Amino acid sequence: MGSIVPALQIVVAATLGYAIARFLLGHAVPLMAVTVTISSLGFVRDARPVRVLESAVGIVIGIALSELLLLLIGDGLWQIALVLFVTLLVARLLSSSNAFAVAAGVQSMLVMLIPAPAGGPFVRSIDGIIGGAMALLVTALLPRDLRRIALSDAKRLFAAFTDSLSSLVTALDRADQSAAERALERLRATQPVIDDWGSSLDSARAIARISPLQRRRGPDLEAQSRVLRGMDLATRNLRVISRRIDFLVRDGVERPAIASIVANLVTSVQLLAQSLDDPRLADTVRVGLVAIAERLRPDTVAKGAPITDSAVVLMLRPLLVDLLTAAGLAEDKARAILPEV
């Protein structure tokens, strides 16, 4: 289902590009108007207008360069090899994307291998410009619902985060080292999820700035960006905490007091995830997190316990600050809530 809108974008843009080049400009076979559109849009996660523009411009440059070299050196075996080599090098200079270089190389070979259309030199470059313009147009007027994709990425991160917290509760409550190891393994795999969320969210925000249909999403996307920043930091902190707990529970001692604090975090984080769909929950999230933050005193939570236990309590404090900022509280206010130690 997620491919329907990208496929529709490509079909509409390619059809428009063909129609303009064929019926308005009279180009008999406007192949480049279609192929540039398909290559520029594609099914990639990064659908930002600037990415579409960069792809279209780069590919058109490759077409124009190929047409120029064809005029200068003609066609033939060594000419094909030279044009392909030069095009690939120029494409790599313009973009680090492998797919981009391949697309530019394919377009250059189409120029070299297919007989030149009527209309004189650089007709195919004009068709490529039309295709790129249509790709940008449908990006703005028929945008992909990247907010939904970003929310899906967010839910993946929150699922990993809350599952890890639950495993840490088990590890602390039962001195279960295997549970701590599971949490650490899960958290180590979250960076690609965070990167995906950031990429889809950046694309959604970029499209919302130019698309009349998506502009109203702006405030929601900004709020989601705030949650992402906080959760990115919180996940990094939780990895460190998990490593500490993994080492701590090897002594076989149960720590129900610390487990209780972490268990309360699970509920608040679940509500934070739900607040992406229902911003009204943010107040409830902040109240819950503030209540947890105010308990983070080593002399009460880990009273009489070894200093290693107190260290875990202290490590939870920056985690609470990250979660509070994700929930919309200013960082300085979040830090001020923490009790003195």
Protein Blocks (a to p, Z undefined) as FASTA:
>chain_A
ZZmmmmmmmmmmmmmmmmmmmmmnopablmklmmmmmmmnomcfblcfklmmmmmmmmmm
mmmmmmmmmmmnopajklmmmmmmmmmmmmmmmpmcfklmmmmmmmmmmmmmpccdehie
hklmmmmmmmmmmmmmmmmmmccdfklmmmmmmmmmmmmmmmmmmmmmmmmmnopaklmm
mmmmmmmmmmmmmmmmmmmmmmmmmmmmmmmklmmmmmmmmmmmmmmmmmmmmmmmmmmm
mmmmmmmmmnopacfklmmmmmmmmmmmmmmmmmmmmmmlmmmmmmmmmmmmmmmcfklm
mgoiafklmmmmmmmmmmmmmmmmmnopafklmmmmpccZZ
